[in-house]
Amino acid sequence: MYAQMVKTDTKRVRSLDEMEPQERAFQERIDAGQKIEPKEWMPEDYRKTLIRQISQHAHSEIVGQLPEGNWISRAPTLERKAILLAKVQDEAGHGLYLYCAAETLGISRDQMYEQLHSGKAKYSSIFNYPTLSWADIGAIGWLVDGAAIMNQVPLQRCSYGPYARAMVRICKEESFHQRQGFDIMTVLAKGTPEQKAMAQDALDRWWWPSLMMFGPSDDASVHSAQSMAWKIKQNSNDELRQKFVDQTVPQAKYLGLTVPDPALKWNEEKGGHDFGEPDWNEFFAVIAGEGPCNRERLEARRKAWNDGAWFRDGLTAHAEKQAARRQASRIAAE
């Protein structure tokens, strides 16, 4: 998921009998499938967990524009350029929807930006890898957005109303992004030997980071149980990873490409694929800021923030001027 390392202050999922009356009533509403709205009472840990998850998701959408934006001017055709431009624009919109959803929980957008720029807030590890060829844009759409869809469709049933509603449109647009990426990979895989080799190289480099998008394995994800009890999450990390592999392997076979996993094989008994373990040392290193492009991505975001200061100042000055005029008009009318 785009929010991979969300932690709560709750160490163990408590039973209803262990809860105070107000918290028990809250949990019973969630168990009954009701949505929680911004002005309603919620446990502080629930609120904090949502802020972390939604803000990390928003940051991921915004930072995710960078590796793809790098190829807008180098897309091979005008049509591909227009499609990629539309996709990057969608990602910006997704970030704005999600920042709005997080703001309903009592955190300001400026606070979220500060947490991102300082390195306190995280974003998806996947966006700290470079896009080295045009085929990478196809692999991102096919694999990265495919993994995002796997994670985000269940979020439409999240217990927090604003987050669930924001995900409806986001998921529709992510489906377009996934089809766009698969189309690029199809054209390359059915093209010249050099083009097919480019597509295979992109799959080789993006496969394992895509599996890492779902977060650490269940036995290392100690906070998932509480998020699932609150119905913020609907499925465990390993469940979603398995589903992604089972969906994607036949697509790779259709393309004539080879998934770079020697342990990959069909398991008739479980009705799914067995597959190798991602390099979790690499995952945690990237999350900690040691990925190939971590510093580059954060520096780009800080520069964009600093370069936009004059525009934000102008908007603030205009708003203050308009407020002063309205105040003067009210005084004159009196």
PyMOL commands that set and color helices and strands:
alter all, ss='L'
color gray80, all
select helices_A, chain A and resi 16-18+21-31+44-63+65-69+72-74+78-103+109-118+125-128+134-152+154-157+161-189+193-212+218-220+224-229+237-255+280-290+294-307+309-333
alter helices_A, ss='H'
color red, helices_A
select strands_A, chain A and resi 265-267+272-274
alter strands_A, ss='S'
color yellow, strands_A
deselect
rebuild
show_as cartoon
